Amino acid sequence: MTSGFGEFFHTATGYRPYAYQAGLAESGLPRFVRVPSGGGKTAAAVLAWLYRRLVSAPEETPRRLAYVLPQGGLADQTHTRIAEWLRRLGYADEVDLHLLAGPESQNGTWRRYPERTAILVGTHDVLLSRALMRGFADSRTMAPVSFGLLNTDTHWVFDEMHLLGPGLPTSTQLQSLRESLGTTAPTHSTWMSSTRDGDPEIGAGEAPTGGHLSAIRRIRRLAPDPTRYVQDLVDALGSAHVPGTQTVAVLGSAQRAREVYGALRNAHPDREIVLAHPYARSVDRRDRAAALEDTGRDRILVTTRALDAGCDVSSRTLLTELAPWSALVQRAGRCNRHGEHPDGGDLLWCVPPEGPGADVGVATWLNAHEGEAVTTADLFHARVDPDTPPSQTLHEHDVLAMFDNARGAAPTDASPWIRADEDRTVFVAWRTWESGEPAEDDPEPARTEQCEAPLADVRELLDGGVWLRDPADGRWRHAVADDLRSGSLLVVDSARGGYLPELGWAPESDAPVPSLFTGRRPPTTGCVAWVSLDQHLLETEEEARAVMAGLPGLTEAQREAVAHAARFHDLGKCHDVFQAMLRDGGGDPPDDLLAKSKAPWNNGVSARPYFRHELVSALILLNGEYWHTPSVDPRLVAYLVAAHHGQVRVSVRPETDEDELTLLGVRNGDHTPPVTITTGDHFPAQSLDTEAFRQGGSWTPQTLALRDRDDLGPFRLAYLESLVRVADWRSSARHDGPTVGLVP
């Protein structure tokens, strides 16, 4: 198999694999991979997994790879590199590749095809928060699907594990909980590092050897005056830069990177100066990532921790502010990375104005090697004990609590387990309104409009010009400090400034920001047929059975529960309120009970606010045993039916303006008509009583009992509900088509 992987690897990269890379393809990814900077960890992990998944061991290899970079990294470059590997191998159509970082963290298309082989590339804040059902920039109702899929049939690879902050212990605890609570299909984790802390464990084979391990960089300390810190750095960079080569300056904050970039531009107007950091809108972010690929330029590249993982960038001269040891090693690995400068590179470092902080041990090592030429191997073997700040420990009861995604369910935010307070970010978009405020029908910003920004910076803007959609009633209102949580989506008046295309996020700028909002546009696709309830239920069961046919690990009882839930999921659409919504838009609907209305008459306007048809579906199933089938758990089926939109799950809470007889638009005493499905299932007319779903009712204890059952647990249960959701999406898509030109 080694020779087979050798050709596979060579086709993808143009290089022959190191022995350790071939070993990973032979034996599979281990728990730890420790390889010197520049040793090909990304290619080792991705291509070894891909080879096993598609060629040598498909049944043993999880179908999803989550490749996780530390927050603040430019995952775009890793995503682009993997896309090129897939193209060269001829797998671009066979393997789905998704970017989950920055504004693209809101990409949800990966959830629609759980049976396909897929690679997810993202930052640890985005991916780990989804694995806790509190996803940053993930909608509350989609959170259970993300949770279900990421904790099942997925291999997690964490690049530069020591840069994950609180996410490192959280990632290890999550893997432990998957193993103890159980998953439908195996889910594994691999942690990678460029430092040799503890016994080296890199899987099969030996650590890579070659010229890059002996590549040298000379260590020299700078001592900028804190009172003129930025100018001293600019002077030092100007003096140290070697014409015809690339110089990289890595600053500890985006603000200081902007300041140094601006001062360099002023001091050297004829020299190419590039700024790269993650706080930019998508088009500018992609341009920055693309600029990093061209490392042979005569220029100075100013950046942040964006280069600390996942970037194949090299320089003749590199300046870094003092940083944690793992980050320092990665940055040093960007200096003369491939040994392309035979005389060596220059590694300059300095203490930032705020002092060394917790990185005193790193400063001690650097001072001890002042003036020396150190190799990549020296940095790999050096032992510097990291000063790891304490973080909140993730316990089993925390994960179980987060299984409840009801609005306001505690804990509301996964941030304490994932990233430090100072690293929390939100998303900002800019728009212009003649009235000075958004109209009620203005949509939320598209991903192309958004810029990730430090939460602390945005907090300073909250004086009335920042807006968001209220999560409770969906109306636009002014944002307040309590609204600012990781992943919040905010809209700012363009006139206030805060963004410059060449700088990205720039809160100090008052220049108006060009809005990328293209206006309110009707959807270009939609349902183009009247679809009966009976047809939709049958088609959803068909889709459920089809998707499960390609998935491992499901028991026969679980498969039947999902199939029955798919068959019954939309029974509640028989309610008069829902039928009226489908018919009152106009057109010529048939007399049968409907599940979907035909464009352009499907306006989606309900006579009752908050009406949830899946609550009605569950109430119908709970009222009698006439539909029960031997070997199919009726409690599990009822849960999967209730949960299929992510709104009615563990605890169900009335909206604030509902009276005591109404719950999510359903009133006690409402009647539903008889429903008969072609399968032979018959549900008689009945009166609805929501008491079971209210506080103190039987629904929540029944759901918690499912969650805690040995044969289910939170990961399996969420996975099963994800499959019902997917089946519903696919059956609905059967009747989608272009709506342009349709006239009522």
LUMKOLKE-93525 format. One record per residue (C-alpha): residue in one letter; y, x, z. Coordinates in steps of 0.1 Angstrom, whole numbers, plus 2048, in hexadecimal, padded with zeros to 3 digits. Example, Ala and Ser with C-alpha at 12.3 -4.5 7.8 and 13.67 -1.06 7.14 Angstrom:
BEGIN
A7D387B84E
S7F5889847
//
This chain:
BEGIN
M800800800
T81781E806
S81A8267E1
G8208017DA
F83C8007F3
G8498217E5
E84E8117C3
F85C7F27D3
F8758067E7
H87E81C7C9
T8847FE7B3
A89B7EF7CD
T8AF80D7D7
G8A98297BE
Y89B83F7D9
R8798477E7
P87283A80A
Y871850829
A84F85183A
Y85C83B856
Q86882183D
A84682082C
G83681E84F
L84A7FE857
A83E7EE837
E81A7F8840
S81A7EC864
G8377D4867
L8587D6879
P8547E189D
R86A7D78BB
F87F7F78B8
V88B80D89B
R89F82B8A5
V8AA840887
P8C8858883
S8E784A872
G8E384A84D
G8BD849850
G8BA82883C
K8B380F858
T8C07F1844
A8AA7F9826
A88D80083D
A88F7DF84F
V8987C8832
L8817D7818
A8637DC82F
W8667B783A
L86B7AC816
Y84D7C0809
R8367B1824
R84478E81F
L84078E7F9
V8247A77F2
S80E7B580D
A80D79D82B
P81E77C823
E80A76783C
E81277F858
T837783851
P85276A85C
R86375A83E
R88676084A
L897781852
A8B677F867
Y8C87A0863
V8E17A387F
L9007B9880
P9167BE89E
Q9347A689F
G9527B588D
G93D7C5872
L9437BE84D
A9217AE846
D92D7A8822
Q9237CB818
T9007C8826
H8FD7A6815
T9087B57F3
R8F07D27F7
I8D27BB7FE
A8DC7A57E1
E8DA7C37CA
W8B87CD7D7
L8AB7A97D1
R8BA7AA7AD
R8A97CB7A5
L8887BF7B3
G88A79F79F
Y88A7897BE
A8AD77B7BD
D8A07587B5
E88275A7CC
V8937667EC
D8B17537F9
L8CD769806
H8E975C81D
L90876B82D
L91075F850
A92F77185B
G95476A85C
P95D74984B
E93B74B83A
S92B74585C
Q930720854
N918723836
G8FC70A83D
T8E970A81D
W8CD72182C
R8C2704841
R8B76EE824
Y898702819
P88570C838
E865713824
R87672D80D
T878753814
A89B75A81F
I8B177682C
L8CF76E842
V8E9789847
G902784862
T91378F881
H90378C8A3
D91D7738B1
V91575B895
L8F075E894
L8E87618B9
S8FF7438C2
R8EC72E8A9
A8CB7398B9
L8D972A8DA
M8E47098C9
R9097118D0
G9107208AE
F93372F8A8
A94171C88A
D921707889
S9266E188C
R9186D18AB
T9026BA897
M8F36D6882
A8ED6ED8A0
P8CA6E08A7
V8BF6E9883
S8CD70C886
F8BC70F8A8
G89B70289B
L89971887C
L8A673988B
N88E7378A8
T870731891
D860745875
T87C75F876
H87C78487B
W89D79088C
V8A97B3885
F8C67BF89A
D8D97DC88B
E8E97F48A4
M8DC7E28C2
H8F37F48DB
L9127E58CA
L9087C18D1
G9187C08F3
P90A7A2907
G8F77988E8
L8DD7B48EE
P8CE7A790E
T8D1784900
S8BE78D8E1
T8A279C8F6
Q8A077E90D
L8A07668F0
Q8827788E1
S870777902
L876752905
R86974B8E2
E84975D8ED
S84674B90E
L851728903
G8407298E1
T84B7258BD
T83A7148A0
A83773488B
P83B758898
T85E76489D
H8647898A4
S8817A18AB
T8897C58A3
W8A67D98B2
M8B37F789F
S8C88148AB
S8D783589F
T8D48448C2
R8B48518D2
D8B68418F4
G893840904
D8738478F2
P8778478CC
E8648298BE
I86A825899
G84981588E
A832829877
G83A84B86A
E855864875
A87A863876
P88A86B855
T89188F84B
G8A889C831
G8CA8AB82A
H8DD89083B
L8CE89985D
S8DD8BC85B
A8FF8B084D
I91A8BD864
R93B8B1871
R9528C6887
I95F8B58A6
R9848B78AE
R9988A48C8
L9BB8978C1
A9D48918DC
P9EE8788CF
DA0B8708E5
PA0684D8F3
TA2B8468EF
RA2984D8C9
YA048478C5
VA038378A2
QA1B851893
DA0786E8A1
L9E7860892
V9F885B871
DA0487F872
A9E188C87B
L9D187885F
G9EA884846
S9E38A8850
A9BD8A5852
H9B8892831
V9A98A8816
P9B589F7F3
G9998927DD
T9858847FB
Q984866810
T991865834
V98884984C
A99B83E86B
V988827883
L99F81589C
G9948018BA
S9A87E28B1
A9B37CF892
Q9D77D089E
R9D77F68A1
A9C67F987F
R9E27E4870
E9FC7FA881
V9EC81A875
Y9E780C852
GA0C80284F
AA1882385C
LA02836844
RA0E822827
NA3282A831
AA2A84F836
HA15853817
PA2183A7FC
DA1084D7E0
R9EE84F7F1
E9D38347F0
I9D0824812
V9B7808818
L9B37F1837
A9917E283E
H9897CA85B
P9777A985E
Y996793865
A99E787842
R99976982C
S97976A817
V9887777F6
D99B793808
R97D79A81E
R96679F800
D9807B67F0
R9807CB80F
A95A7CD810
A95A7D67EB
A9747F17F0
L95C80280A
E9428077EF
D9578207DC
T95583D7F3
G95F8587DA
R9848507DA
D9A18667E5
R9AE84F800
I9B1847824
L99D829831
V9AA819851
T991803862
T9837F5883
R9607F2890
A9587E286E
L947803865
D931805884
A9127F6874
G9067EB851
C91F80083C
D91581E827
V93682F827
S93D854828
S95C86A82C
R96788E82E
T97D88884C
L97886D866
L98F864883
T98284D89F
E9918408BF
L97A8458DC
A95E82B8DB
P93C8238EA
W92283E8E2
S90F8298C9
A92F8218B6
L9398458B8
V9188508A9
Q91B83788D
R93E841885
A935866885
G91985C86D
R935851855
C942875854
N93188B83A
R91687083B
H8FF87E820
G9088A2823
E91D8A0804
H9368B8812
P9238D9817
D93E8E882C
G93C8CA844
G9548AF84D
D96D8AB869
L967892885
L98888C897
W98A8778B7
C9A486C8D0
V9A88578EF
P9BB8368E8
P9DB82F8FB
E9CA818913
G9B383491F
P98E83C91C
G98281D92E
A95C81C933
D957838919
V95D85692F
G93A863929
V940863904
A960876909
T94E88F91E
W934896903
L94F8998E8
N9638B18FD
A9458C6904
H93F8CA8DF
E9638D08D5
G9668E68B6
E9408E58B0
A92F8DA890
V9168BF899
T8FB8B1882
T8EE88D87F
A8CF898891
D8E48A68AE
L8F58848B2
F8D48728B0
H8C48878CB
A8E28898E2
R8DE876903
V8FE86490E
D8F7849927
P90B82A91D
D921818936
T9157F592F
P92C7DA93D
P91A7BE950
S91479F93D
Q90877C945
T8E277A945
L8D175F92F
H8B674C942
E89D733937
H8B0717947
D8CF720933
V8BC71C912
L8AC6FC91D
A8CF6EE927
M8DD6F7905
F8C26E38F4
D8D96C58FC
N8F46C68E2
A9066A68EC
R92C6A98EC
G9376BA90B
A9146C4916
A9146E392C
P9156FF925
T92D6F7909
D93071B8FD
A9177378F8
S9327538F8
P92A76191A
W90776B90E
I9127798ED
R93478B8ED
A94F797904
D96D78290A
E9847998F7
D96D7968D8
R96E7708D4
T97C7638B4
V9877438A3
F98D73987F
V9B0733871
A9BD723851
W9E071E844
R9EE6FF833
TA0F6F0829
WA196CC831
EA386BA826
SA376A6846
GA316C485C
EA0F6B9866
P9ED6B2856
A9E668F849
E9C967C859
D9B467F839
D9BA6A4835
P9986B5835
E98F6D284B
P9956F483B
A97B701823
R96C72382A
T98173380F
E9A1729823
Q995738844
C99B759855
E989764874
A9A276F88F
P9A177B8B3
L9A375E8CB
A9BC7708E1
D9D47748C4
V9D274F8BB
R9D87458DE
E9FB7548DB
LA0373C8BE
L9FC71B8D1
DA1F70D8D2
GA1A6EE8BD
GA146FB89A
V9EE6FF89C
W9D86E1895
L9B36D8897
R99D6B9892
D9956AA8B4
P96F6AE8B9
A96E68B8C9
D9806748B1
G98568A892
R9AB687892
W9C36A488C
R9D66AE8AB
H9E86CD8B9
A9D16E78C7
V9D36F18EB
A9C570F8FE
D9A66FC909
D99D6F68E5
L99971B8DE
R9747238DF
S96073B8C9
G95E72D8A6
S97A7138AA
L98A709889
L9B0708889
V9CB70186F
V9ED711871
DA0E70885F
SA11721842
AA3672784B
RA2C73786C
GA1C75585B
GA0076986B
Y9EE77584C
L9F578F830
P9DC794814
E9DD7BA817
L9DA7B983D
G9C679A844
W9CC78A866
A9EF795870
P9FE78088C
EA1D79688D
SA2678B869
DA3E76D865
AA3B76D83F
PA2F74B832
VA0974B82A
P9FF73E808
S9E972080E
L9C77207FD
F9C36FA802
T9BC6EA7E0
G9C26C77EA
R9AD6A97F3
R9926A57D9
P97768A7D8
P9546977D9
T9466A07B6
T9226967BF
G9146797D2
C8FA65E7D2
V8FA64D7B0
A8E06327B7
W8DA6147CE
V8BD6217E3
S8A96087F7
L8A060F81A
D87B60D812
Q87E6277F6
H89263F80B
L87963E827
L85C644810
E86E6617FE
T87867181F
E85467182A
E84A680809
E86369C80D
A8586A3831
R8346A7827
A83E6BD80A
V8536D581E
M8396D783A
A81E6E0820
G82F70281C
L833709841
P81B71985A
G81471287E
L8176ED87F
T7FB6DA890
E7EE6BA87F
A7FD6A589B
Q81F6B5895
R81D6B086F
E81568B874
A83168788D
V84B696875
A83D681858
H83F66186C
A862669878
A86C66E854
R85D64D84B
F87063B867
H88F64F86B
D8A863785B
L899616867
G8BA610879
K8CC60D858
C8BF5E9857
H8DA5E0870
D8F45C8863
V9115E186A
F9015FB855
Q8F75E4839
A91A5D7838
M9285FA834
L911601817
R91A5E0805
D93E5DA80D
G94B5F67F6
G9445E07D8
G92C5E37BA
D90D5CF7B5
P8F55D97D0
P8D25CA7D0
D8C65B17EA
D8AE5C97FB
L8B65DC81A
L8C85FC80F
A8C861F81B
K8E162D802
S8FE61E7EF
K9086287CC
A92663C7C3
P9436347C0
W93D6177D8
N92F62C7F5
N94F62E809
G93E63482B
V95661D83E
S94560C85B
A9525ED86D
R9485FE88E
P955620898
Y93B63A8A2
F91D624895
R8FE639896
H8E162A882
E8C8644890
L8CE6358B3
V8C46138A4
S8A5624895
A89A6328B6
L8A06108C8
I88A5FF8AE
L86E6188B4
L8716168DA
N86E5F08DA
G8485EB8D8
E8285FD8CF
Y8205EB8AE
W828609899
H8146238AD
T7F963789B
P7DC6498AA
S7E166E8AE
V80766B8A8
D81D66F8C7
P8356518C7
R84D6628DF
L8506808C8
V85566A8AA
A8706568BB
Y8826768C5
L8816858A2
V88E664894
A8AB6638AD
A8B46888A8
H8B4689882
H8DA68B880
G8DF6A189E
Q8F36878B0
V8D96748C5
R8C468D8D7
V8C06968FC
S8DE68490C
V8F16688FA
R914661905
P92B6448FB
E94C64C8EA
T96A64B901
D9776298F4
E9566178F3
D9505FA90B
E9335F8923
L91E5E390A
T9225FC8ED
L91261E8E7
L91A6318C8
G9246118B6
V9045FE8C0
R9095E08D7
N8F05D28EF
G8E35B28E0
D8E65BD8BC
H8CA5AF8A6
T8B85C188A
P8A55AF86F
P8805B4868
V8775D3854
T8575D9840
I84F5FA82F
T8395FE811
T821613827
G8195F383A
D82E5FA858
H8405DA864
F85C5D887E
P8655B588A
A8885A9890
Q8945B28B2
S8B15B48CA
L8BE5D68D4
D8C45E38F7
T8D46068FB
E8CC609920
A8B162491B
F8CB63B90B
R8E5638926
Q8E964E944
G8CC64895B
G8B763993F
S894644934
W89E656914
T8AB677922
P88D67C93A
Q87667491D
T88768D907
L8876A8921
A8626A3926
L85D6AA901
R8736C8903
D85F6D6920
R83C6CE913
D8256EC910
D81C6E38EC
L8406DE8E2
G85C6EF8F5
P8806F28E9
F8797088CB
R85D6F38BC
L86E6D28C3
A88E6DD8B2
Y87A6EB894
L8696C988F
E88A6B6890
S8976CF877
L87B6C685F
V8846A1861
R8A86AA85A
V89F6BE83C
A8886A382E
D8A568A831
W8BD6A181F
R8A56A6803
S89B6827FE
S8C06797FD
A8C66947E3
R8AE6847CC
H8C866A7C3
D8E76817C2
G8FA6867A2
P91D68D795
T9366737A0
V95367E789
G95D662772
L94C646785
V963628788
P95F60C7A0
//
